[in-house]
Amino acid sequence: MSRVCELTGKGPMTGNNVSHANNKTKRRFLPNLNDVTLQSEALNRGIKLRISSHALRSVDHRGGLDKFLAKAKDAELSERALKVKKEIAKAQAEA
C-alpha cells in the first residue's frame, strides 16, 4: 500500500533529524493518511478512499466530494479517484 493521498497526490518528503550537536541524519516525513468513506450526492453511495487529513478538510471546505473532484486536477488524482470523477460527471450529465 503506497503512502500517497488519492485526492491531492501528497506523498512522503525527506529531511534531516538535527541533534543538539548539529549532527544530521536522514528521515522521512510521512503524510497523515486515513481510510475514509466519502458520500457522493450524484452517485448516492459511499466511496472508500485513502486520503490525507488535509485533503479531508479541503473536501469539507469545498462542499463535498462531488464539488472537490470537479475542481481537482487530473494529474493529482489516483486512478480510482479519476474513475469516480468520470462516474460523477456522467451521472450529473444525465440528471
N, C-alpha and C positions, 0 to 999 in steps of 0.2 A: 504494500500500500504506500503510494507516494505521499510525501508531505507537502502537497501543493493544494491551495484553495481552488475549488472548482469554479467559483464565480469571478474571483479577482486575479487568479494566477499567482498569488503571493506564495513564495517558497522560502526555503532556508537561506539565511545570509551568513557570511563568515566574518569573524573579527578576532580580537585578542582578549584573553584574560590578562590584566596587568596587575602585578603584585605591588606591594608597598616598596619593594626594592627595584621596581620598574622592569622586572622580568616579564617577557611576553610569551604566552603560549596560545596556540590556535584554538578557537572554539567555534561552535555553530549556534546561531540564533534561530530557533525553530518557530514557525507561526503557530498561533493558538487555534488549532483546528478542532471542530466539533462536528459530530454526526447529528444532523437535524432533519426534520421533515417539514418542508415549507408547503403551504397550501396555495394552489393555483386557482384563481377565480374562473379563468376561461376553461380549464380542463375539469374542474370540480373534483379534484383529487389531490393527494399529497405527493410531493416529490422528495425522495431522500437524497441529500447531498452532504458532502464533507466540506464545510466552509470555515473560514476564519471568523473569529468573533467580530472583527472589524467589518467583514462583509455582511454579517448578520445585522449589525447596526445600520449599514448602508441600505439593506433591503427594507428594513423598517422605515427608514427616513424617506425613501422614495415611494413608499406606499404599497409595498407587496412585491412578490416575486415576479408577477407579470410585467409591472412597470419597470422593475430593475433590469430584467432581461431585454426589454425593448430598447433601453438606452445603452446597454453593455456592448463593448467592442467584441467582435467575434474572435479576435486573436487571443484575448484573455480567458475566454471560456473554455472549459473542458469539452470533450466530445459529447458526454452525457448532457451537459448544460446546453450545448448547441442544439442537440436533438430536441430537448424540451422547449427551447426558444422557438424552433420551427413549428412544433406542435401547437404552441400557444398562438403564434401568428396565424396559422391555418384555422384554428378554432375561432379566433377573433374575426377573420375574414368571412367565415361562414355565417357568423351571427349578425 
